């Protein structure tokens, strides 16, 4: 009976102590989490203002803020685990094992992440640039850690993995402030080339968005099968490229019609000949065949002569043996 006696007072006191300890730990975790969350928000906000005042590109600033934010939250989780009583060494071991497993399972994603760092560090383009990657071209909307987002001219959003961006041929049309606009105009062979060149230069200089330095250029380029090709070019700011292109194309076409400059179709000239074709002819007739000089056909050997020769030789040998035997018998 003594064994069954329970000291309820001691048991209650012990449970109360455990609850106090657990409660204190929970309150500490909640307090540390709230305090850490507020501190991280303030730090990120402060860093965002600092980066905004510097000349750092927005892409680099966003990437650094993402990395710093992730690192601060990781430190906060480690601090909370230490307060609860979870050993940090075990936590680090678990994180290492999980990181190894994730690295093996997410090789492509890690490759995109590494190439994202390359894009941000080398800065081949920035947000807002008009670029072309393989067959995709458009305006860079955002550079993320794994993908680059591009808005096309027909309002489609395309997400390209950063590994493809780094490994492909890239054309950045917005890297320089100005851009060259090139044209090719085909005119008839009867056209006054100097007049056509003057019309093209006049149209280019009439556009307010065409830069006069460098000066517009025009020259005779090719003598084709059906037309003469006149090449020309001018310079403008990047944002004005298509405005200049369409302006020059439309107005050169209109001015050519106004001035009577013919822009021919592809054509093939066909002529009908009515004259007789006179060629030298030998009047001598063909010689007659001479059978004596003609080559005789080769007779085929079917093997009959060989057989007859063999039979004849065999009979002669048999006859010689018989005569030899007769002589021998007479001698005896």
GUDOBA-992553 format. One line per 8 residues: number of its first residue (from 1); their letters; for each residue z, y, x of N, C-alpha, C, CB. Coordinates in pm, whole numbers. Glycine has a CB too. Layout:
BEGIN
NUM> A> Z:Y:X:Z:Y:X:Z:Y:X:Z:Y:X  ...
//
This chain:
BEGIN
1> XXXXXXXX> 0:-121:81:0:0:0:0:125:84:119:1:-92  64:111:202:67:228:290:-71:262:342:162:204:408  -154:153:357:-290:177:406:-375:252:305:-357:45:442  -338:231:175:-418:295:71:-378:438:45:-408:217:-55  -269:481:105:-225:619:85:-318:714:159:-79:637:133  -364:815:93:-457:911:153:-392:1048:152:-593:915:75  -403:1113:266:-350:1249:278:-455:1346:228:-310:1282:426  -446:1372:97:-547:1459:36:-540:1601:89:-530:1460:-114
9> XXXXXXXX> -427:1643:129:-416:1778:184:-492:1792:315:-270:1815:206  -473:1691:404:-544:1694:534:-694:1683:513:-495:1579:626  -733:1593:420:-876:1576:393:-937:1704:336:-899:1460:296  -868:1767:247:-919:1892:191:-929:2002:295:-833:1937:78  -828:2005:384:-831:2108:489:-949:2086:583:-700:2107:569  -973:1959:615:-1085:1928:705:-1219:1964:640:-1083:1779:744  -1233:1930:510:-1357:1964:440:-1375:2115:432:-1358:1904:299  -1263:2186:411:-1270:2332:406:-1313:2390:539:-1134:2389:365
17> XXXXXXXX> -1263:2330:648:-1303:2378:781:-1453:2354:806:-1219:2307:891  -1501:2236:762:-1644:2206:780:-1730:2303:700:-1674:2060:738  -1688:2329:576:-1764:2423:493:-1765:2562:553:-1706:2427:352  -1647:2601:608:-1641:2732:672:-1738:2738:790:-1498:2763:719  -1738:2630:871:-1827:2629:989:-1974:2632:948:-1800:2505:1075  -2007:2546:850:-2146:2541:803:-2184:2673:737:-2168:2424:704  -2096:2726:657:-2125:2852:592:-2145:2965:691:-2015:2888:497  -2058:2967:792:-2074:3071:895:-2208:3055:966:-1959:3064:997
25> XXXXXXXX> -2247:2929:998:-2375:2905:1064:-2492:2948:976:-2389:2757:1101  -2482:2917:846:-2590:2954:753:-2600:3106:744:-2566:2893:613  -2484:3171:733:-2486:3317:726:-2543:3377:855:-2346:3372:700  -2505:3318:970:-2558:3367:1097:-2710:3348:1104:-2490:3295:1215  -2756:3231:1058:-2902:3206:1059:-2975:3306:971:-2933:3062:1012  -2920:3330:850:-2983:3426:760:-2983:3566:820:-2911:3427:624  -2868:3602:880:-2859:3735:942:-2954:3749:1059:-2717:3762:987  -2959:3645:1146:-3051:3651:1261:-3196:3656:1215:-3030:3530:1353
33> XXXXXXXX> -3230:3578:1109:-3368:3577:1060:-3407:3715:1006:-3385:3470:952  -3317:3774:924:-3348:3906:867:-3360:4010:977:-3240:3949:765  -3263:4008:1070:-3265:4104:1180:-3389:4085:1267:-3137:4091:1266  -3420:3959:1299:-3538:3932:1381:-3666:3971:1312:-3544:3785:1417  -3675:3944:1182:-3794:3981:1105:-3815:4132:1108:-3782:3933:959  -3705:4208:1089:-3715:4354:1091:-3756:4403:1229:-3581:4419:1049  -3694:4344:1333:-3726:4386:1470:-3872:4357:1503:-3634:4314:1571  -3920:4240:1462:-4061:4205:1490:-4154:4301:1419:-4091:4059:1446
41> XXXXXXXX> -4126:4335:1295:-4208:4429:1221:-4211:4565:1291:-4157:4444:1079  -4093:4610:1337:-4087:4740:1405:-4164:4736:1537:-3942:4780:1431  -4148:4626:1611:-4218:4614:1741:-4369:4614:1720:-4174:4484:1815  -4418:4536:1623:-4562:4529:1596:-4615:4665:1551:-4593:4423:1489  -4537:4734:1467:-4579:4867:1421:-4584:4966:1535:-4484:4919:1313  -4483:4959:1624:-4481:5048:1740:-4598:5020:1833:-4349:5034:1815  -4624:4891:1859:-4736:4855:1947:-4870:4895:1886:-4735:4704:1976  -4881:4884:1754:-5006:4924:1688:-5032:5074:1706:-5001:4889:1537
49> XXXXXXXX> -4927:5153:1699:-4943:5297:1720:-4977:5327:1866:-4814:5371:1680  -4914:5254:1957:-4942:5276:2100:-5087:5240:2131:-4846:5192:2189  -5134:5125:2079:-5271:5084:2104:-5371:5181:2041:-5295:4942:2051  -5333:5238:1927:-5423:5333:1860:-5441:5460:1942:-5369:5368:1721  -5337:5500:2017:-5346:5622:2098:-5422:5599:2228:-5206:5673:2130  -5431:5475:2271:-5505:5444:2393:-5652:5425:2362:-5447:5319:2461  -5732:5404:2467:-5875:5382:2450:-5908:5233:2435:-5951:5440:2568  -5807:5153:2407:-5828:5010:2393:-5913:4981:2269:-5692:4936:2385
57> XXXXXXXX> -6016:4894:2281:-6097:4860:2164:-6012:4795:2055:-6212:4766:2204  -6054:4814:1932:-5978:4760:1819:-5972:4608:1823:-6039:4807:1687  -6079:4545:1874:-6081:4399:1881:-5972:4348:1975:-6218:4349:1926  -5961:4410:2092:-5859:4370:2189:-5720:4397:2135:-5879:4442:2322  -5703:4511:2069:-5571:4545:2014:-5528:4443:1908:-5574:4686:1954  -5619:4404:1820:-5585:4306:1716:-5549:4172:1778:-5702:4289:1619  -5625:4132:1879:-5596:4003:1943:-5460:4005:2011:-5705:3967:2046  -5428:4111:2084:-5298:4120:2151:-5184:4124:2051:-5292:4243:2242
65> XXXXXXXX> -5200:4197:1943:-5096:4202:1840:-5072:4064:1779:-5133:4302:1731  -5180:3988:1758:-5165:3852:1703:-5087:3763:1799:-5302:3790:1674  -5119:3769:1928:-5051:3686:2026:-4903:3726:2038:-5120:3696:2164  -4876:3855:2043:-4737:3903:2055:-4656:3865:1930:-4734:4057:2077  -4717:3880:1816:-4648:3846:1690:-4614:3697:1686:-4735:3884:1569  -4707:3613:1725:-4682:3469:1728:-4570:3435:1826:-4810:3393:1766  -4571:3497:1943:-4468:3468:2044:-4329:3513:1996:-4503:3538:2176  -4320:3629:1931:-4191:3678:1883:-4134:3587:1773:-4204:3822:1831
73> XXXXXXXX> -4219:3543:1684:-4172:3452:1578:-4128:3317:1637:-4282:3431:1473  -4195:3272:1742:-4154:3148:1807:-4017:3163:1871:-4258:3106:1913  -3991:3276:1936:-3858:3301:1993:-3751:3309:1884:-3858:3432:2076  -3786:3368:1770:-3689:3376:1659:-3654:3237:1607:-3746:3463:1544  -3753:3150:1595:-3725:3013:1549:-3637:2939:1648:-3856:2936:1528  -3661:2956:1777:-3576:2891:1879:-3433:2942:1871:-3633:2916:2020  -3416:3072:1848:-3281:3128:1837:-3208:3071:1716:-3286:3281:1827  -3277:3058:1604:-3214:3003:1483:-3176:2857:1504:-3310:3016:1363
81> XXXXXXXX> -3264:2781:1569:-3232:2640:1598:-3109:2629:1689:-3352:2570:1663  -3092:2719:1782:-2976:2716:1870:-2848:2747:1792:-2993:2816:1985  -2855:2838:1697:-2737:2869:1616:-2697:2749:1529:-2765:2991:1527  -2795:2680:1473:-2767:2564:1389:-2705:2451:1470:-2894:2516:1321  -2744:2444:1597:-2691:2339:1682:-2795:2240:1729:-2585:2266:1610  -2923:2267:1698:-3029:2179:1746:-3052:2206:1894:-3162:2200:1664  -3048:2103:1980:-3067:2124:2125:-3204:2183:2155:-3050:1990:2202  -3206:2284:2238:-3333:2350:2271:-3424:2258:2350:-3309:2478:2350
89> XXXXXXXX> -3363:2175:2439:-3445:2084:2520:-3522:1987:2431:-3358:2007:2620  -3455:1933:2329:-3523:1843:2236:-3629:1916:2156:-3423:1779:2142  -3599:2040:2117:-3695:2119:2042:-3819:2147:2126:-3632:2250:1995  -3797:2180:2252:-3910:2206:2344:-3991:2080:2365:-3860:2259:2479  -3921:1963:2375:-3992:1837:2393:-4079:1806:2271:-3893:1722:2417  -4024:1831:2153:-4101:1808:2030:-4222:1899:2025:-4012:1829:1906  -4199:2027:2061:-4312:2121:2061:-4418:2080:2162:-4262:2264:2093  -4376:2031:2279:-4472:1988:2382:-4553:1869:2333:-4398:1952:2513
97> XXXXXXXX> -4483:1770:2274:-4554:1653:2224:-4650:1691:2112:-4454:1547:2173  -4603:1777:2021:-4691:1821:1913:-4810:1901:1967:-4612:1906:1813  -4781:1983:2069:-4890:2060:2128:-4994:1972:2193:-4837:2158:2230  -4950:1863:2261:-5045:1770:2322:-5129:1700:2217:-4971:1667:2407  -5063:1656:2109:-5137:1588:2002:-5238:1683:1936:-5040:1533:1896  -5194:1806:1913:-5285:1904:1852:-5401:1939:1943:-5209:2029:1814  -5372:1947:2074:-5479:1981:2169:-5587:1874:2173:-5422:2001:2309  -5547:1747:2157:-5645:1639:2155:-5722:1636:2024:-5576:1505:2178
105> XXXXXXXX> -5653:1669:1915:-5718:1664:1784:-5798:1789:1753:-5615:1644:1677  -5772:1898:1825:-5837:2026:1794:-5907:2082:1918:-5733:2129:1741  -5987:1997:1982:-6057:2041:2103:-6156:2154:2072:-6132:1923:2168  -6230:2137:1960:-6329:2240:1924:-6260:2373:1892:-6413:2194:1803  -6147:2365:1821:-6076:2488:1786:-6020:2556:1911:-5963:2458:1686  -5969:2475:2004:-5917:2534:2128:-6031:2595:2210:-5842:2429:2211  -6148:2530:2205:-6264:2587:2274:-6303:2721:2213:-6383:2491:2269  -6301:2728:2079:-6330:2855:2012:-6226:2961:2046:-6337:2835:1860
113> XXXXXXXX> -6099:2919:2056:-5992:3012:2091:-6012:3067:2232:-5855:2945:2080  -6043:2977:2328:-6066:3022:2465:-6187:3115:2473:-6087:2901:2557  -6293:3083:2399:-6411:3169:2399:-6384:3301:2328:-6529:3099:2334  -6291:3299:2231:-6249:3425:2170:-6183:3517:2272:-6154:3399:2054  -6101:3458:2360:-6041:3537:2468:-6148:3593:2560:-5940:3452:2548  -6252:3511:2587:-6362:3557:2673:-6436:3674:2608:-6461:3441:2701  -6463:3664:2479:-6533:3772:2409:-6452:3900:2413:-6562:3733:2262  -6320:3888:2391:-6236:4007:2388:-6221:4068:2527:-6099:3974:2330
121> XXXXXXXX> -6217:3983:2629:-6198:4035:2765:-6326:4094:2821:-6146:3925:2857  -6440:4030:2795:-6568:4080:2850:-6631:4187:2762:-6665:3964:2866  -6603:4185:2631:-6652:4283:2534:-6804:4298:2536:-6588:4418:2562  -6879:4189:2510:-7024:4204:2499:-7067:4283:2376:-7090:4068:2496  -6977:4291:2278:-7003:4372:2158:-6869:4407:2095:-7095:4294:2055  -6872:4506:2008:-6753:4552:1937:-6778:4547:1787:-6714:4695:1981  -6675:4566:1711:-6689:4572:1567:-6779:4690:1528:-6551:4583:1498  -6873:4664:1439:-6968:4767:1397:-7100:4762:1472:-6908:4901:1415
129> XXXXXXXX> -7111:4683:1580:-7236:4672:1653:-7334:4582:1577:-7211:4616:1795  -7462:4614:1591:-7567:4532:1532:-7618:4437:1640:-7684:4620:1474  -7598:4306:1619:-7631:4208:1722:-7719:4099:1664:-7503:4148:1782  -7776:4018:1755:-7855:3901:1717:-7811:3784:1801:-8008:3927:1734  -7771:3674:1735:-7729:3551:1803:-7819:3440:1752:-7576:3518:1778  -7907:3389:1840:-8008:3291:1801:-8092:3348:1686:-7941:3156:1759  -8085:3287:1568:-8165:3333:1454:-8084:3418:1356:-8225:3215:1381  -7961:3450:1391:-7874:3527:1302:-7858:3667:1358:-7735:3458:1285
137> XXXXXXXX> -7879:3768:1274:-7857:3905:1317:-7791:3984:1204:-7990:3971:1360  -7709:4078:1247:-7636:4159:1151:-7531:4243:1220:-7572:4071:1045  -7446:4305:1141:-7340:4393:1191:-7210:4315:1206:-7320:4513:1097  -7146:4332:1321:-7020:4262:1347:-6912:4323:1259:-6979:4271:1498  -6855:4240:1173:-6750:4286:1083:-6612:4267:1145:-6758:4212:950  -6592:4151:1207:-6458:4123:1263:-6472:4012:1367:-6357:4082:1150  -6391:4023:1473:-6384:3920:1575:-6246:3856:1566:-6410:3979:1719  -6244:3732:1519:-6119:3661:1504:-6096:3571:1624:-6117:3580:1373
145> XXXXXXXX> -5981:3502:1624:-5946:3418:1738:-6039:3297:1747:-5802:3372:1727  -6092:3249:1635:-6177:3130:1636:-6321:3160:1596:-6121:3027:1543  -6345:3264:1519:-6478:3293:1467:-6510:3442:1480:-6490:3249:1321  -6641:3469:1478:-6691:3606:1471:-6762:3623:1337:-6787:3639:1590  -6723:3722:1261:-6776:3745:1128:-6886:3850:1135:-6665:3788:1030  -7004:3817:1078:-7121:3906:1080:-7170:3928:938:-7234:3847:1169  -7198:4053:904:-7260:4089:777:-7408:4115:800:-7192:4214:713  -7494:4040:731:-7638:4055:748:-7689:4173:666:-7711:3928:708
153> XXXXXXXX> -7816:4206:686:-7874:4321:616:-7888:4297:466:-8010:4355:675  -7894:4170:424:-7901:4139:281:-7764:4104:224:-7997:4023:257  -7658:4154:291:-7521:4148:240:-7467:4005:233:-7514:4210:102  -7504:3922:331:-7445:3790:345:-7345:3794:461:-7554:3681:369  -7234:3724:444:-7132:3716:548:-7143:3581:617:-6989:3738:489  -7162:3583:747:-7180:3460:826:-7068:3452:928:-7319:3457:896  -7003:3335:934:-6896:3310:1030:-6951:3219:1140:-6772:3244:961  -6952:3269:1265:-7006:3195:1378:-6892:3157:1472:-7114:3280:1453
161> XXXXXXXX> -6876:3029:1507:-6772:2990:1603:-6790:3063:1736:-6774:2838:1626  -6679:3100:1796:-6686:3177:1921:-6750:3100:2035:-6547:3221:1963  -6741:2966:2033:-6806:2888:2138:-6958:2902:2130:-6767:2740:2126  -7013:2912:2008:-7157:2933:1992:-7195:3075:2035:-7200:2907:1846  -7108:3170:2004:-7136:3309:2042:-7146:3322:2194:-7026:3404:1987  -7052:3259:2265:-7051:3270:2412:-7166:3190:2474:-6917:3222:2468  -7199:3074:2415:-7300:2987:2474:-7442:3018:2435:-7272:2849:2438  -7466:3115:2348:-7602:3146:2300:-7650:3279:2358:-7605:3151:2146
169> XXXXXXXX> -7781:3297:2348:-7840:3425:2389:-7802:3533:2288:-7995:3414:2402  -7751:3643:2337:-7700:3749:2250:-7773:3880:2279:-7548:3766:2268  -7819:3944:2174:-7884:4075:2186:-7799:4177:2111:-8031:4073:2130  -7755:4279:2182:-7674:4385:2122:-7761:4509:2110:-7545:4415:2206  -7802:4540:1986:-7890:4654:1964:-7813:4786:1963:-7964:4637:1833  -7681:4779:1953:-7600:4901:1942:-7529:4938:2071:-7499:4885:1833  -7554:4864:2178:-7481:4890:2302:-7515:5027:2359:-7512:4782:2405  -7644:5063:2354:-7687:5194:2402:-7704:5289:2284:-7819:5182:2483
177> XXXXXXXX> -7694:5417:2311:-7701:5516:2204:-7842:5530:2148:-7653:5650:2253  -7942:5516:2234:-8081:5535:2190:-8156:5402:2194:-8152:5639:2278  -8268:5402:2124:-8348:5279:2115:-8496:5315:2108:-8306:5196:1992  -8578:5232:2167:-8722:5254:2169:-8787:5188:2048:-8783:5199:2300  -8876:5265:1983:-8951:5215:1868:-9096:5199:1910:-8937:5310:1744  -9150:5078:1901:-9286:5050:1948:-9379:5022:1831:-9286:4931:2045  -9508:5062:1847:-9608:5043:1742:-9739:4997:1806:-9628:5175:1661  -9817:4922:1727:-9954:4885:1764:-10045:4914:1645:-9962:4735:1808
185> XXXXXXXX> -10148:4997:1669:-10243:5032:1563:-10382:4987:1605:-10241:5186:1535  -10452:4918:1513:-10587:4868:1538:-10688:4958:1469:-10602:4721:1491  -10790:5003:1544:-10894:5090:1488:-11031:5032:1522:-10880:5235:1542  -11132:5083:1451:-11268:5033:1469:-11325:5079:1604:-11359:5081:1353  -11426:5003:1652:-11488:5037:1781:-11562:5171:1776:-11584:4927:1824  -11600:5213:1658:-11671:5341:1645:-11575:5461:1640:-11758:5341:1521  -11444:5436:1649:-11345:5543:1637:-11338:5627:1764:-11208:5484:1605  -11316:5757:1746:-11287:5846:1857:-11142:5819:1900:-11309:5998:1817
193> XXXXXXXX> -11125:5750:2012:-10992:5706:2054:-10899:5824:2079:-11001:5620:2181  -10950:5929:2140:-10866:6046:2167:-10817:6110:2037:-10944:6149:2250  -10901:6112:1937:-10861:6167:1808:-10751:6081:1744:-10983:6176:1713  -10767:5949:1752:-10665:5859:1697:-10532:5876:1771:-10712:5712:1705  -10538:5893:1901:-10415:5913:1979:-10347:6044:1941:-10447:5912:2130  -10426:6147:1919:-10367:6277:1878:-10298:6266:1742:-10477:6386:1873  -10359:6189:1651:-10298:6172:1519:-10163:6102:1531:-10392:6092:1426  -10155:5999:1613:-10030:5923:1628:-9920:6011:1689:-10052:5798:1717
201> XXXXXXXX> -9957:6087:1792:-9859:6177:1855:-9812:6283:1756:-9919:6244:1981  -9905:6335:1677:-9870:6437:1578:-9771:6385:1475:-9997:6488:1509  -9794:6261:1430:-9703:6201:1332:-9565:6181:1393:-9759:6067:1280  -9560:6132:1514:-9430:6106:1579:-9349:6235:1597:-9451:6039:1715  -9414:6337:1645:-9343:6463:1670:-9304:6535:1541:-9429:6556:1756  -9370:6499:1429:-9335:6563:1302:-9204:6508:1244:-9448:6546:1202  -9160:6395:1294:-9036:6334:1245:-8917:6397:1318:-9037:6179:1265  -8821:6451:1245:-8706:6517:1306:-8612:6421:1378:-8629:6592:1200
209> XXXXXXXX> -8622:6293:1346:-8532:6195:1407:-8589:6134:1535:-8502:6084:1308  -8711:6171:1570:-8773:6124:1694:-8730:6216:1807:-8929:6118:1682  -8680:6158:1916:-8639:6238:2032:-8761:6279:2113:-8540:6159:2121  -8759:6402:2162:-8870:6451:2245:-8850:6421:2391:-8887:6600:2226  -8730:6377:2430:-8701:6333:2566:-8629:6199:2560:-8616:6439:2642  -8694:6093:2607:-8828:6082:2663:-8936:6112:2559:-8849:5943:2721  -9048:6162:2608:-9155:6205:2520:-9224:6085:2457:-9255:6291:2595  -9277:6099:2336:-9355:5990:2274:-9474:5952:2362:-9403:6031:2133
217> XXXXXXXX> -9510:5824:2356:-9615:5770:2443:-9722:5703:2358:-9555:5670:2545  -9850:5718:2398:-9960:5652:2330:-10070:5624:2431:-10013:5739:2212  -10134:5505:2420:-10240:5469:2514:-10324:5356:2454:-10182:5426:2652  -10448:5344:2506:-10535:5233:2465:-10484:5105:2531:-10685:5262:2505  -10463:5001:2449:-10398:4881:2502:-10494:4763:2516:-10284:4842:2412  -10569:4730:2410:-10652:4609:2413:-10787:4635:2348:-10581:4492:2344  -10888:4561:2397:-11020:4559:2335:-11036:4421:2273:-11136:4589:2440  -11006:4412:2144:-11007:4284:2076:-11144:4245:2026:-10912:4286:1963
225> XXXXXXXX> -11150:4132:1956:-11278:4083:1905:-11331:4170:1789:-11263:3938:1857  -11238:4226:1710:-11281:4301:1593:-11235:4445:1593:-11231:4234:1471  -11148:4482:1687:-11092:4617:1683:-11035:4656:1819:-10983:4628:1575  -11004:4784:1829:-10937:4838:1947:-10789:4856:1912:-11001:4975:1993  -10701:4815:2002:-10557:4826:1979:-10501:4943:2059:-10484:4694:2017  -10436:5035:1986:-10370:5150:2048:-10219:5127:2039:-10413:5285:1979  -10153:5125:2153:-10009:5107:2155:-9940:5242:2169:-9967:5012:2271  -9823:5253:2109:-9749:5379:2114:-9600:5348:2100:-9796:5477:2002
233> XXXXXXXX> -9518:5445:2139:-9373:5427:2130:-9305:5564:2131:-9319:5339:2247  -9184:5565:2077:-9102:5685:2079:-8956:5641:2083:-9131:5777:1956  -8867:5738:2104:-8724:5707:2116:-8647:5778:2006:-8671:5749:2255  -8537:5713:1964:-8451:5770:1861:-8310:5715:1880:-8505:5738:1718  -8216:5766:1803:-8081:5711:1805:-8078:5579:1728:-7980:5812:1744  -7981:5496:1764:-7973:5362:1705:-7971:5365:1553:-7851:5291:1756  -7894:5454:1497:-7880:5458:1352:-8008:5501:1281:-7768:5553:1315  -8100:5564:1355:-8223:5615:1294:-8343:5525:1318:-8254:5753:1348
241> XXXXXXXX> -8322:5405:1372:-8435:5321:1414:-8530:5291:1298:-8383:5190:1473  -8478:5235:1190:-8566:5195:1080:-8623:5314:1005:-8490:5106:983  -8550:5424:1000:-8606:5544:937:-8728:5593:1014:-8500:5656:930  -8719:5592:1146:-8831:5635:1230:-8946:5536:1218:-8787:5650:1377  -8914:5408:1222:-9020:5305:1217:-9104:5317:1090:-8959:5164:1226  -9039:5321:975:-9112:5326:849:-9182:5460:830:-9018:5299:732  -9122:5568:879:-9186:5700:867:-9318:5702:945:-9091:5811:920  -9316:5655:1068:-9436:5659:1151:-9543:5567:1095:-9403:5620:1296
249> XXXXXXXX> -9506:5446:1054:-9604:5352:1001:-9675:5409:877:-9536:5220:966  -9599:5461:783:-9658:5511:659:-9744:5634:683:-9548:5545:559  -9698:5725:766:-9771:5849:785:-9892:5834:876:-9679:5954:841  -9887:5743:973:-10007:5717:1054:-10115:5656:966:-9974:5623:1174  -10077:5562:881:-10174:5502:788:-10237:5608:698:-10107:5393:702  -10157:5698:647:-10207:5803:559:-10297:5901:634:-10090:5878:494  -10257:5940:756:-10337:6034:834:-10468:5972:880:-10259:6083:955  -10468:5843:911:-10593:5776:947:-10692:5782:830:-10566:5629:988
257> XXXXXXXX> -10642:5759:710:-10731:5767:593:-10779:5910:572:-10659:5717:466  -10691:6008:595:-10729:6149:576:-10836:6191:676:-10605:6240:590  -10824:6141:800:-10917:6183:906:-11036:6088:920:-10844:6192:1039  -11045:5987:835:-11161:5897:840:-11156:5795:952:-11285:5977:854  -11038:5766:1003:-11024:5664:1108:-11015:5527:1040:-10897:5690:1199  -11107:5438:1077:-11116:5307:1012:-11024:5207:1082:-11264:5256:1013  -10946:5139:1001:-10862:5029:1052:-10923:4900:999:-10708:5045:1007  -11006:4831:1076:-11088:4720:1024:-11007:4592:1004:-11205:4692:1118
265> XXXXXXXX> -11064:4507:917:-11013:4371:904:-11068:4288:1020:-11052:4307:766  -11012:4169:1037:-11072:4075:1131:-11211:4038:1080:-10983:3948:1149  -11313:4047:1166:-11450:4026:1121:-11527:3943:1222:-11520:4160:1098  -11631:3874:1170:-11719:3791:1252:-11863:3832:1222:-11696:3639:1224  -11938:3868:1325:-12076:3914:1307:-12171:3794:1310:-12115:4017:1417  -12253:3778:1203:-12348:3668:1192:-12489:3728:1180:-12314:3576:1068  -12585:3679:1261:-12723:3728:1259:-12817:3612:1231:-12759:3796:1393  -12920:3637:1143:-13023:3539:1113:-13144:3567:1201:-13061:3543:963
273> XXXXXXXX> -13194:3465:1272:-13308:3481:1362:-13434:3428:1294:-13284:3410:1497  -13540:3512:1293:-13667:3472:1234:-13773:3438:1338:-13719:3583:1145  -13749:3463:1465:-13848:3436:1568:-13849:3287:1602:-13819:3519:1694  -13970:3240:1652:-13984:3102:1693:-13924:3082:1832:-14130:3060:1691  -13868:2965:1847:-13813:2931:1978:-13921:2869:2062:-13692:2835:1965  -13958:2929:2174:-14064:2881:2263:-13999:2825:2388:-14166:2994:2298  -14022:2693:2411:-13965:2627:2527:-14078:2564:2610:-13861:2518:2485  -14066:2552:2741:-14170:2487:2824:-14185:2338:2789:-14136:2502:2975
281> XXXXXXXX> -14315:2293:2778:-14344:2154:2740:-14438:2094:2845:-14407:2146:2597  -14410:1969:2888:-14502:1896:2977:-14615:1835:2894:-14427:1786:3057  -14740:1862:2937:-14856:1814:2862:-14890:1670:2894:-14975:1902:2890  -14849:1613:3010:-14884:1477:3049:-14819:1378:2955:-14841:1449:3195  -14898:1274:2909:-14839:1171:2822:-14751:1076:2903:-14950:1092:2748  -14682:993:2833:-14596:896:2899:-14681:791:2969:-14501:830:2799  -14646:744:3089:-14725:640:3158:-14715:507:3085:-14677:624:3304  -14828:424:3098:-14826:292:3037:-14745:196:3123:-14970:238:3017
289> XXXXXXXX> -14696:90:3059:-14610:-5:3128:-14694:-102:3210:-14522:-82:3029  -14658:-125:3338:-14723:-220:3427:-14636:-345:3433:-14746:-159:3569  -14693:-457:3379:-14614:-580:3373:-14588:-638:3511:-14685:-682:3287  -14676:-608:3606:-14654:-661:3741:-14535:-595:3810:-14780:-642:3826  -14513:-471:3773:-14400:-399:3834:-14274:-407:3748:-14438:-253:3858  -14293:-462:3631:-14176:-468:3543:-14074:-566:3597:-14218:-508:3400  -13952:-540:3575:-13843:-626:3620:-13832:-744:3526:-13709:-549:3627  -13841:-868:3585:-13833:-988:3503:-13687:-1018:3469:-13898:-1108:3575
297> XXXXXXXX> -13669:-1076:3351:-13531:-1110:3313:-13478:-1226:3396:-13524:-1145:3165  -13353:-1226:3420:-13286:-1330:3498:-13261:-1450:3409:-13154:-1279:3558  -13313:-1570:3456:-13293:-1691:3379:-13151:-1743:3400:-13395:-1798:3418  -13096:-1789:3291:-12960:-1840:3298:-12961:-1984:3345:-12892:-1829:3161  -12868:-2022:3429:-12854:-2158:3479:-12759:-2233:3388:-12803:-2160:3626  -12816:-2330:3310:-12734:-2405:3216:-12675:-2531:3276:-12813:-2440:3096  -12705:-2561:3409:-12647:-2678:3475:-12734:-2801:3470:-12515:-2710:3415  -12851:-2799:3403:-12937:-2919:3391:-12995:-2958:3526:-13050:-2894:3290
305> XXXXXXXX> -13041:-2861:3610:-13098:-2892:3741:-12995:-2958:3830:-13151:-2765:3808  -12878:-2917:3823:-12772:-2975:3907:-12749:-3121:3869:-12641:-2895:3892  -12754:-3150:3738:-12731:-3287:3693:-12846:-3378:3739:-12717:-3291:3539  -12971:-3329:3725:-13086:-3409:3767:-13082:-3436:3916:-13217:-3339:3730  -13043:-3337:3993:-13033:-3355:4138:-12927:-3458:4173:-13003:-3222:4206  -12817:-3457:4098:-12710:-3554:4123:-12757:-3697:4093:-12586:-3519:4038  -12829:-3715:3981:-12879:-3849:3943:-12978:-3900:4046:-12945:-3845:3803  -13066:-3810:4091:-13168:-3849:4191:-13102:-3891:4322:-13266:-3734:4216
313> XXXXXXXX> -13003:-3819:4364:-12933:-3852:4488:-12860:-3985:4474:-12835:-3741:4525  -12800:-4008:4359:-12726:-4134:4335:-12821:-4254:4341:-12653:-4129:4199  -12940:-4241:4279:-13038:-4352:4280:-13088:-4380:4421:-13157:-4321:4188  -13108:-4274:4499:-13157:-4293:4635:-13053:-4365:4721:-13192:-4157:4699  -12928:-4328:4704:-12821:-4395:4780:-12811:-4543:4741:-12687:-4325:4755  -12824:-4570:4610:-12816:-4708:4563:-12931:-4791:4618:-12816:-4712:4409  -13050:-4730:4624:-13167:-4797:4679:-13150:-4825:4827:-13292:-4714:4657  -13092:-4729:4900:-13069:-4749:5044:-12970:-4860:5069:-13019:-4620:5108
321> XXXXXXXX> -12868:-4873:4987:-12771:-4981:5005:-12835:-5118:4978:-12651:-4958:4912  -12921:-5119:4878:-12986:-5248:4845:-13079:-5293:4957:-13066:-5235:4713  -13157:-5197:5014:-13246:-5232:5125:-13167:-5276:5248:-13337:-5114:5160  -13058:-5212:5272:-12975:-5250:5386:-12918:-5388:5371:-12862:-5151:5406  -12884:-5425:5249:-12828:-5558:5224:-12938:-5666:5240:-12767:-5563:5081  -13058:-5634:5194:-13168:-5729:5210:-13199:-5758:5356:-13292:-5677:5141  -13198:-5650:5436:-13224:-5669:5581:-13118:-5755:5644:-13232:-5534:5653  -12999:-5740:5603:-12887:-5816:5659:-12898:-5962:5621:-12754:-5759:5611
329> XXXX> -12941:-5989:5500:-12957:-6128:5458:-13070:-6196:5532:-12982:-6135:5309  -13180:-6126:5557:-13292:-6182:5633:-13250:-6213:5775:-13410:-6085:5632  -13172:-6130:5830:-13127:-6152:5970:-13040:-6277:5983:-13048:-6028:6020  -12965:-6305:5880:-12880:-6422:5883:-12967:-6547:5868:-12774:-6414:5771
//
